[in-house]
Amino acid sequence: MHRKSLMVKRSILVFVAVMALGACRPAERIRTAVEAGGDPQTLVERIPLPYTQVRVQINGGTPGRLILAQTRAGVGQWIGSDGLRLWTRNGRIIATEGLRDDLLNTYPIDAPEPSGAQRPGASRVATHFFVRFGDPLNERIVEVTPGERFPPAPVVFGERVESLARYTESVHVPATGARWTNEYWFSAESGQVVITRQRLPGVPYDIRIEQLP
C-alpha cells in the first residue's frame, strides 16, 4: 500500500513538472519571436504625408472612401474599393478612372506660371487647360480664373471642426458657354487643401472631397 502511494505521488510530481515545462515553452517562444524583431513599422518606412484617406461624394450620392496609393511629381493617385481612381494636383482633379466618361488628362496650354503660382488660387491670371475625355466629343478648352479669397473660419466636416481659409475659381468653357465655380478649403498655416467642391468639365459630375483624419 505504501509503495502504491509513493508511485501515485511520483506520477503526480512528473505530471506537474511536465505541465510546468509545457507552460514555459509558449512564453519562451513568444520572447524569442519578440526579440527577433521584424516589426512592420521599422521594416517599412513611414510615408511622410499630410493625409492618406479622403471621403468622396459625387452628385450628392453616398460618400465613398479613397486611399492614397502614391504621389509623384506633385500628383496623387487615389484608389477606391469599387475601382474608382482619381488623380489630383493641389486638390484639383486632373484625371479619373471608373466614371461613365473618364477625364483622361488635363493639359495646361498657357506659358508656365511663376514658381509657387501653380496652386489653385495662387495667381490672379486666367489659366487655360485642354481637357481630354474618353469620348472625344467631350474634349474642351477650359478657362479657369481665380476668384475670391476668404479668411479662416470654423468648418464642420468629418465629425470635427477646423479653422480653414477658402478660395474660389471661376470656370468657363468657351465652346459651350458653360460656367461654374469651384471651391477649395485649406489650412492657412500649411496651405494644404483639405476640402474641395469641384465640377468636371464636359461631364455632369459635381464632386466633393474631404480629408479624413
Protein Blocks (a to p, Z undefined) as FASTA:
>chain_A
ZZmmmmmmmmmmmmmmmmmmmmmmmmmmmmmmmmngopfklmpccdddfbfbdcddeehi
acdddddfbdcehiacdddfkopacddeehiafbdehiabdcfbdcdfbdcddehilpgh
kaccdcddddddfblklgccdddddddddddddddeehiacdddddddddddfknopacd
ddddddfklopafbdcdddehiacdddddddZZ
